[in-house]
Amino acid sequence: MPSNAFAKFQNSGIGAEILKSNVGIPSSACSDQSFVDQTCLKAAIALAVGCWEGYIEGALREFVSKTRVQAHRRAWGLVAQFETIVDKMASDLNTPNWDKTRELLMTLTGMDPYASWVWSPKFSNQTDTKLFFDGVMSVRHAFAHGFSIPPNVPGLAVPGVLDLAYVDDALNCIKFFATTTDRLLEHELTHRHGCQTGWS
Protein backbone atom coordinates (compact mmCIF):
# COMPACT_ATOMS: atom_id res chain seq x y z
CA MET A 1 0.00 0.00 0.00
CA PRO A 2 1.43 3.41 -0.91
CA SER A 3 2.03 6.23 1.55
CA ASN A 4 -0.43 9.08 2.03
CA ALA A 5 2.25 11.35 0.58
CA PHE A 6 2.30 9.23 -2.58
CA ALA A 7 -1.49 9.35 -2.93
CA LYS A 8 -1.31 13.14 -2.63
CA PHE A 9 1.50 13.18 -5.22
CA GLN A 10 -0.66 11.23 -7.66
CA ASN A 11 -3.70 13.45 -7.15
CA SER A 12 -1.73 16.68 -7.45
CA GLY A 13 0.22 15.40 -10.45
CA ILE A 14 -2.96 15.33 -12.53
CA GLY A 15 -2.57 19.10 -12.79
CA ALA A 16 0.64 18.64 -14.81
CA GLU A 17 -1.26 16.43 -17.28
CA ILE A 18 -3.98 19.08 -17.54
CA LEU A 19 -1.43 21.80 -18.29
CA LYS A 20 0.26 19.60 -20.88
CA SER A 21 -3.10 18.92 -22.55
CA ASN A 22 -3.49 22.65 -23.24
CA VAL A 23 -0.72 22.59 -25.83
CA GLY A 24 -2.11 23.64 -29.20
CA ILE A 25 -5.15 25.37 -27.73
CA PRO A 26 -5.28 29.11 -28.54
CA SER A 27 -5.19 31.54 -25.63
CA SER A 28 -7.02 34.84 -25.42
CA ALA A 29 -4.06 36.19 -23.43
CA CYS A 30 -1.51 35.76 -26.22
CA SER A 31 -1.68 35.28 -29.98
CA ASP A 32 1.79 33.65 -30.18
CA GLN A 33 0.86 29.95 -30.07
CA SER A 34 4.47 28.87 -29.70
CA PHE A 35 4.80 31.01 -26.56
CA VAL A 36 1.51 29.66 -25.20
CA ASP A 37 2.63 26.08 -25.82
CA GLN A 38 6.05 26.61 -24.21
CA THR A 39 4.42 28.23 -21.18
CA CYS A 40 2.03 25.29 -20.74
CA LEU A 41 4.86 22.76 -21.06
CA LYS A 42 7.12 24.64 -18.64
CA ALA A 43 4.26 24.99 -16.16
CA ALA A 44 3.54 21.25 -16.42
CA ILE A 45 7.13 20.46 -15.49
CA ALA A 46 7.17 23.05 -12.71
CA LEU A 47 4.01 21.55 -11.21
CA ALA A 48 5.34 17.99 -11.47
CA VAL A 49 8.61 18.98 -9.77
CA GLY A 50 6.60 20.74 -7.05
CA CYS A 51 4.61 17.54 -6.55
CA TRP A 52 7.86 15.55 -6.30
CA GLU A 53 9.22 17.99 -3.72
CA GLY A 54 5.96 17.81 -1.77
CA TYR A 55 6.06 14.03 -1.94
CA ILE A 56 9.60 13.85 -0.51
CA GLU A 57 8.74 16.26 2.30
CA GLY A 58 5.52 14.42 3.15
CA ALA A 59 6.96 10.92 2.82
CA LEU A 60 9.85 11.70 5.15
CA ARG A 61 7.50 13.09 7.79
CA GLU A 62 5.20 10.09 7.38
CA PHE A 63 8.16 7.70 7.56
CA VAL A 64 9.30 9.22 10.85
CA SER A 65 5.79 9.11 12.30
CA LYS A 66 5.57 5.38 11.45
CA THR A 67 8.93 4.63 13.05
CA ARG A 68 8.01 6.70 16.10
CA VAL A 69 5.72 3.92 17.33
CA GLN A 70 8.66 1.53 17.59
CA ALA A 71 11.07 4.11 18.99
CA HIS A 72 8.53 5.54 21.44
CA ARG A 73 9.19 2.73 23.86
CA ARG A 74 12.91 3.42 23.94
CA ALA A 75 13.69 7.11 23.63
CA TRP A 76 10.76 9.48 23.30
CA GLY A 77 12.87 12.61 23.88
CA LEU A 78 15.21 11.76 21.03
CA VAL A 79 12.28 10.96 18.74
CA ALA A 80 10.73 14.37 19.37
CA GLN A 81 14.05 16.10 18.61
CA PHE A 82 14.50 14.01 15.48
CA GLU A 83 11.01 14.90 14.21
CA THR A 84 11.89 18.58 14.56
CA ILE A 85 15.09 18.05 12.58
CA VAL A 86 13.18 16.13 9.88
CA ASP A 87 10.65 18.96 9.56
CA LYS A 88 13.43 21.54 9.18
CA MET A 89 15.48 19.53 6.69
CA ALA A 90 12.44 18.58 4.59
CA SER A 91 11.24 22.20 4.53
CA ASP A 92 14.68 23.38 3.41
CA LEU A 93 14.57 21.17 0.29
CA ASN A 94 14.20 23.83 -2.40
CA THR A 95 15.49 21.99 -5.44
CA PRO A 96 14.71 18.29 -5.15
CA ASN A 97 17.44 17.18 -7.56
CA TRP A 98 19.14 13.78 -7.47
CA ASP A 99 21.97 14.66 -5.06
CA LYS A 100 19.96 16.71 -2.56
CA THR A 101 17.11 14.21 -2.42
CA ARG A 102 19.43 11.21 -2.13
CA GLU A 103 21.43 12.90 0.64
CA LEU A 104 18.25 13.80 2.51
CA LEU A 105 16.93 10.23 2.27
CA MET A 106 20.23 8.77 3.45
CA THR A 107 20.54 11.25 6.33
CA LEU A 108 16.99 10.88 7.62
CA THR A 109 16.19 7.25 6.89
CA GLY A 110 19.53 5.51 6.48
CA MET A 111 18.38 4.26 3.07
CA ASP A 112 20.41 4.87 -0.09
CA PRO A 113 18.13 4.75 -3.15
CA TYR A 114 21.07 4.79 -5.60
CA ALA A 115 20.83 1.18 -6.78
CA SER A 116 17.10 1.50 -7.52
CA TRP A 117 17.12 4.91 -9.17
CA VAL A 118 17.58 3.69 -12.74
CA TRP A 119 14.72 4.74 -14.98
CA SER A 120 14.92 1.66 -17.19
CA PRO A 121 12.41 2.63 -19.87
CA LYS A 122 14.98 5.15 -21.10
CA PHE A 123 18.29 4.44 -19.37
CA SER A 124 20.39 1.50 -18.23
CA ASN A 125 22.36 3.19 -15.46
CA GLN A 126 22.23 5.76 -12.69
CA THR A 127 24.47 8.28 -14.46
CA ASP A 128 22.17 8.76 -17.45
CA THR A 129 19.08 8.76 -15.24
CA LYS A 130 20.66 11.40 -12.99
CA LEU A 131 21.59 13.62 -15.95
CA PHE A 132 18.04 13.50 -17.33
CA PHE A 133 16.39 13.96 -13.92
CA ASP A 134 18.62 16.91 -13.00
CA GLY A 135 17.94 18.38 -16.45
CA VAL A 136 14.23 18.34 -15.61
CA MET A 137 15.05 20.19 -12.38
CA SER A 138 16.99 22.82 -14.35
CA VAL A 139 13.97 23.35 -16.64
CA ARG A 140 11.82 23.95 -13.56
CA HIS A 141 14.43 26.29 -12.10
CA ALA A 142 14.68 28.30 -15.32
CA PHE A 143 10.90 28.66 -15.61
CA ALA A 144 10.42 29.51 -11.94
CA HIS A 145 13.03 32.28 -12.13
CA GLY A 146 12.16 33.65 -15.57
CA PHE A 147 15.27 32.37 -17.35
CA SER A 148 15.55 30.68 -20.72
CA ILE A 149 15.76 26.91 -20.71
CA PRO A 150 19.44 25.92 -20.75
CA PRO A 151 20.44 24.58 -24.18
CA ASN A 152 22.31 21.61 -22.68
CA VAL A 153 19.29 19.91 -21.04
CA PRO A 154 19.47 16.20 -21.92
CA GLY A 155 16.57 14.82 -23.92
CA LEU A 156 15.48 17.96 -25.77
CA ALA A 157 15.04 17.52 -29.52
CA VAL A 158 15.78 21.24 -30.04
CA PRO A 159 18.13 22.84 -27.49
CA GLY A 160 16.27 25.21 -25.19
CA VAL A 161 12.80 24.30 -26.51
CA LEU A 162 10.34 21.94 -24.84
CA ASP A 163 8.15 19.52 -26.78
CA LEU A 164 5.43 17.05 -25.81
CA ALA A 165 7.72 14.02 -26.02
CA TYR A 166 10.21 15.58 -23.60
CA VAL A 167 7.49 16.63 -21.16
CA ASP A 168 5.94 13.13 -21.31
CA ASP A 169 9.35 11.68 -20.46
CA ALA A 170 9.90 14.22 -17.68
CA LEU A 171 6.53 13.52 -16.05
CA ASN A 172 7.02 9.76 -16.34
CA CYS A 173 10.51 10.02 -14.87
CA ILE A 174 9.24 11.98 -11.89
CA LYS A 175 6.46 9.42 -11.39
CA PHE A 176 9.09 6.67 -11.49
CA PHE A 177 11.15 8.40 -8.80
CA ALA A 178 8.14 8.85 -6.51
CA THR A 179 6.90 5.27 -7.02
CA THR A 180 10.32 3.74 -6.50
CA THR A 181 11.15 5.87 -3.48
CA ASP A 182 7.80 5.07 -1.87
CA ARG A 183 8.40 1.33 -2.28
CA LEU A 184 11.94 1.61 -0.92
CA LEU A 185 10.76 3.53 2.14
CA GLU A 186 8.01 0.99 2.79
CA HIS A 187 10.60 -1.78 2.58
CA GLU A 188 12.68 0.09 5.17
CA LEU A 189 9.64 0.38 7.42
CA THR A 190 8.81 -3.32 7.29
CA HIS A 191 12.30 -4.83 7.24
CA ARG A 192 14.45 -2.44 9.24
CA HIS A 193 12.03 -0.75 11.61
CA GLY A 194 9.61 -3.54 12.40
CA CYS A 195 6.52 -1.73 11.11
CA GLN A 196 4.80 -4.86 9.83
CA THR A 197 1.97 -3.00 8.11
CA GLY A 198 4.30 -0.68 6.17
CA TRP A 199 2.59 2.55 5.22
CA SER A 200 -0.87 1.44 6.36
DANORDA-V558341 format. One record per backbone hydrogen bond with DSSP energy under -0.5 kcal/mol. CO is the residue of the C=O (numbers start at 1). NH is the residue of the N-H. If there is no record, write none. Layout:
co;nh
CO;NH
CO;NH
//
This chain:
co;nh
3;7
4;8
5;9
6;10
7;11
8;12
9;13
10;14
11;14
12;15
13;16
13;17
14;18
15;19
16;20
17;21
19;22
20;23
22;25
24;26
27;30
30;27
31;33
32;36
33;37
34;38
35;39
36;40
37;41
38;42
39;43
40;44
41;45
42;46
43;47
44;48
45;49
46;50
47;51
48;52
49;53
50;54
51;55
52;56
53;57
54;58
55;59
56;60
57;61
58;62
59;63
60;64
61;65
62;66
63;67
64;68
65;69
66;69
66;70
67;71
68;72
69;73
70;73
71;74
71;75
75;79
76;80
77;81
78;82
79;83
80;84
81;85
82;86
83;87
84;88
85;89
86;90
87;91
88;92
90;93
92;94
94;96
95;97
97;101
98;102
99;103
100;104
101;105
102;106
103;107
104;108
105;109
105;110
105;111
106;110
111;113
113;116
113;117
114;117
116;118
117;119
118;120
119;122
119;123
125;129
126;130
127;131
128;132
129;133
130;134
131;135
132;136
133;137
134;138
135;139
136;140
137;141
138;142
139;143
140;144
141;145
142;147
143;146
150;153
150;160
153;156
158;161
161;158
163;167
164;168
165;169
166;170
167;171
168;172
169;173
170;174
171;175
172;176
173;177
174;178
175;179
176;180
177;181
178;182
179;183
180;184
181;185
182;186
183;187
184;188
185;189
186;190
187;191
188;192
188;193
189;195
194;196
195;198
197;200
//
